[in-house]
Amino acid sequence: MTDHTAKPAPTYPVVPGDFTTAPFGVTPSQTVGPYWHIGLPWTDGPDAAPADAPGRITLAITVIDGARTPVADAMIETWQADTLGRFNHPDDPRGAVDLTPAGFRGFARSAADSTGTALVHTVKPGAQPTETDADEAPHVNVSVFARGMLDRLVTRLYFPEDTDAHATDPVLSSLSETERAKLVATKVDGGYSWTVYVQDEDANGVETPFFEL
């Protein structure tokens, strides 16, 4: 006979008065949005480079879904090297350095508007050396967040004037010519414009290449 009065054992038992004894496990994946609007954006988030930074440019990144509709609640994060291809981070094998130009921080976080476009104010990064003879062409690492996504989408933005560097870039070289073209932005007044298509039912369609980390 089943005892319906018995209480099940707690998933994460805690000794009263001592929270440090809880053997926490892995939490399940959850959708990114829409609650990121509450705490993730901040006032100067889109400004990877200050307004007076030499060579400051604007990246206009538009996010489009599988129905060809702008993703108005998307958020873009960018991470990149400075103008000399360096990082102020201990994981840079060359060592952490003060970034160029002064005030550049390498990271930005920008919310899209009603057209699905997020603006990032930054500088063009320099090329980065690799463990081989082929340098990585100047690029910006881009993460896309939006409601309904279990995980962020990670991709790269390259610059149209660096065609020679694109030919030897190890990441672009791993893609087909059609896929490579989807990662190259368009030069416009004041910076660059680029569209990220998060989905396409056609395997040979417009969907942007994304990368596993």
WOPE-V330051 format. One record per residue. RES is the residue in one letter. OMEGA is omega in degrees with one decimal (999 if undefined). BURIAL is I if it has 16 or more other C-alpha atoms within 10 Angstrom, else O. D_CENTER is the distance of its C-alpha to the mean C-alpha in whole Angstrom. Layout:
((RES | OMEGA | BURIAL | D_CENTER) (RES | OMEGA | BURIAL | D_CENTER))
This chain:
((M | -177.7 | O | 56) (T | 177.5 | O | 52) (D | -176.5 | O | 52) (H | -179.9 | O | 50) (T | -178.6 | O | 50) (A | 179.3 | O | 48) (K | 178.8 | O | 45) (P | 177.8 | O | 42) (A | 179.7 | O | 41) (P | 179.2 | O | 38) (T | 179.6 | O | 34) (Y | -177.2 | O | 34) (P | -178.8 | O | 37) (V | 174.7 | O | 37) (V | -177.9 | O | 40) (P | 177.1 | O | 41) (G | -178.5 | O | 41) (D | -176.3 | O | 38) (F | -175.7 | O | 35) (T | -176.5 | O | 34) (T | -177.3 | O | 36) (A | 178.5 | O | 33) (P | -174.7 | O | 32) (F | 177.8 | O | 29) (G | 179.6 | O | 27) (V | 178.2 | O | 24) (T | -178.4 | O | 23) (P | 175.5 | O | 22) (S | 176.7 | O | 18) (Q | -178.7 | O | 18) (T | -176.7 | O | 16) (V | -171.9 | I | 14) (G | 6.2 | I | 16) (P | -168.6 | O | 17) (Y | 177.4 | O | 18) (W | 179.7 | I | 15) (H | -174.3 | O | 17) (I | -171.2 | O | 19) (G | -172.9 | O | 17) (L | -179.4 | O | 14) (P | 171.7 | I | 14) (W | -166.8 | O | 16) (T | -177.3 | O | 18) (D | -179.3 | O | 17) (G | -179.3 | I | 13) (P | -172.5 | I | 13) (D | 172.2 | I | 15) (A | 176.8 | I | 13) (A | 179.2 | I | 17) (P | -174.6 | I | 20) (A | -177.3 | O | 22) (D | -178.1 | O | 24) (A | 176.4 | I | 22) (P | 178.3 | O | 24) (G | -179.3 | O | 22) (R | 179.2 | I | 19) (I | 176.3 | I | 18) (T | 172.9 | I | 16) (L | 175.8 | I | 13) (A | -174.9 | I | 14) (I | -177.2 | I | 11) (T | -178.5 | I | 13) (V | -177.8 | I | 12) (I | -179.1 | I | 15) (D | -175.9 | O | 17) (G | 177.6 | O | 19) (A | -178.8 | O | 22) (R | 179.4 | O | 21) (T | 177.3 | O | 20) (P | 178.3 | I | 18) (V | -171.1 | I | 15) (A | -179.7 | I | 17) (D | 179.3 | I | 15) (A | 172.3 | I | 12) (M | 180.0 | I | 9) (I | 169.3 | I | 6) (E | 177.1 | I | 4) (T | 177.0 | I | 5) (W | -172.6 | I | 7) (Q | 172.8 | I | 10) (A | 176.8 | I | 13) (D | -175.0 | I | 16) (T | 179.2 | I | 19) (L | 180.0 | O | 21) (G | -177.1 | I | 18) (R | 177.2 | I | 18) (F | 171.3 | I | 16) (N | -173.3 | I | 18) (H | -177.8 | O | 17) (P | 178.9 | O | 20) (D | 174.5 | O | 18) (D | -176.3 | O | 18) (P | 177.8 | O | 22) (R | -178.5 | O | 23) (G | 178.6 | O | 23) (A | -179.7 | O | 21) (V | 170.5 | O | 22) (D | -172.6 | O | 22) (L | 178.7 | I | 20) (T | 1.9 | I | 21) (P | 179.0 | I | 22) (A | 179.9 | O | 23) (G | 177.8 | O | 21) (F | -176.9 | I | 17) (R | 174.1 | I | 15) (G | -174.3 | I | 12) (F | 175.5 | I | 9) (A | 177.0 | I | 9) (R | -172.2 | I | 9) (S | 177.8 | I | 10) (A | 177.6 | I | 12) (A | 174.9 | I | 13) (D | -175.8 | I | 17) (S | 177.6 | O | 20) (T | -178.1 | O | 19) (G | -175.7 | I | 15) (T | 174.3 | I | 14) (A | -179.7 | I | 12) (L | 176.1 | I | 13) (V | -179.6 | I | 12) (H | -170.5 | I | 14) (T | 172.3 | I | 14) (V | 178.0 | I | 16) (K | -179.0 | I | 16) (P | 173.5 | I | 15) (G | 176.3 | I | 18) (A | -178.5 | I | 18) (Q | 178.2 | I | 18) (P | 176.1 | O | 21) (T | 179.1 | O | 21) (E | 177.4 | O | 23) (T | 179.6 | O | 25) (D | -176.5 | O | 26) (A | 175.8 | O | 24) (D | 170.8 | I | 21) (E | 178.0 | I | 17) (A | 176.3 | I | 17) (P | -177.4 | I | 15) (H | 175.2 | I | 12) (V | 174.3 | I | 8) (N | -173.2 | O | 5) (V | 172.8 | I | 3) (S | -179.8 | I | 2) (V | 175.8 | I | 6) (F | 175.8 | I | 8) (A | -179.9 | I | 12) (R | 178.6 | I | 15) (G | 178.8 | O | 17) (M | 177.0 | O | 14) (L | 179.3 | O | 15) (D | 175.1 | O | 11) (R | 173.9 | I | 8) (L | -174.8 | I | 7) (V | -179.3 | I | 5) (T | 179.9 | I | 7) (R | 172.4 | I | 8) (L | 175.8 | I | 10) (Y | -173.5 | I | 13) (F | -169.6 | I | 16) (P | -176.8 | O | 19) (E | -175.2 | O | 22) (D | -173.9 | O | 21) (T | 179.4 | O | 23) (D | 179.2 | O | 25) (A | 178.9 | I | 22) (H | -174.7 | I | 20) (A | -177.9 | O | 23) (T | 178.4 | I | 23) (D | -174.6 | I | 19) (P | 178.7 | I | 19) (V | 179.4 | O | 16) (L | -179.2 | I | 17) (S | 179.6 | O | 21) (S | -177.7 | O | 20) (L | 174.4 | O | 19) (S | 179.6 | O | 22) (E | 179.2 | O | 23) (T | -179.4 | O | 22) (E | 179.6 | I | 18) (R | -177.3 | I | 18) (A | -178.2 | O | 19) (K | -178.3 | I | 16) (L | -177.4 | I | 13) (V | -179.7 | I | 15) (A | 177.0 | I | 15) (T | 179.5 | I | 18) (K | 177.5 | O | 20) (V | 178.0 | O | 21) (D | 176.5 | O | 23) (G | -179.7 | O | 21) (G | -173.3 | I | 18) (Y | 177.9 | I | 16) (S | -176.9 | I | 16) (W | 179.4 | I | 14) (T | 176.0 | I | 14) (V | 175.4 | I | 11) (Y | -172.2 | I | 14) (V | -176.5 | I | 13) (Q | 172.1 | I | 16) (D | -179.3 | O | 20) (E | 178.1 | O | 23) (D | -178.4 | O | 24) (A | 179.3 | O | 23) (N | -176.6 | O | 23) (G | -171.0 | O | 22) (V | -176.3 | I | 19) (E | -179.6 | I | 16) (T | 174.4 | I | 13) (P | 176.7 | I | 13) (F | -172.6 | I | 10) (F | 173.0 | O | 11) (E | 178.7 | O | 12) (L | 999 | O | 11))
